[in-house]
Amino acid sequence: MSDKFKEHEGSIISVQNVEKIIFINTELLMEKN
């Protein structure tokens, strides 16, 4: 049970990281233009 929860928590964290990376990349693109 705890392993499943850790796995789920990890996927949530990775999704948040991807969103952060996309946001940062978008900000950088806006600055270049």
C-alpha positions, 0 to 999 in steps of 0.5 A: 500500500505505501509503495503504491502511494509513494509511486502516485506521489512521485508521478504528481511531483513529476507532473508539477516539475513538467509544468514548471519547466514548461512555464519557465521555457514559455517565460524565456521565449517571451523575453526573446521576442 
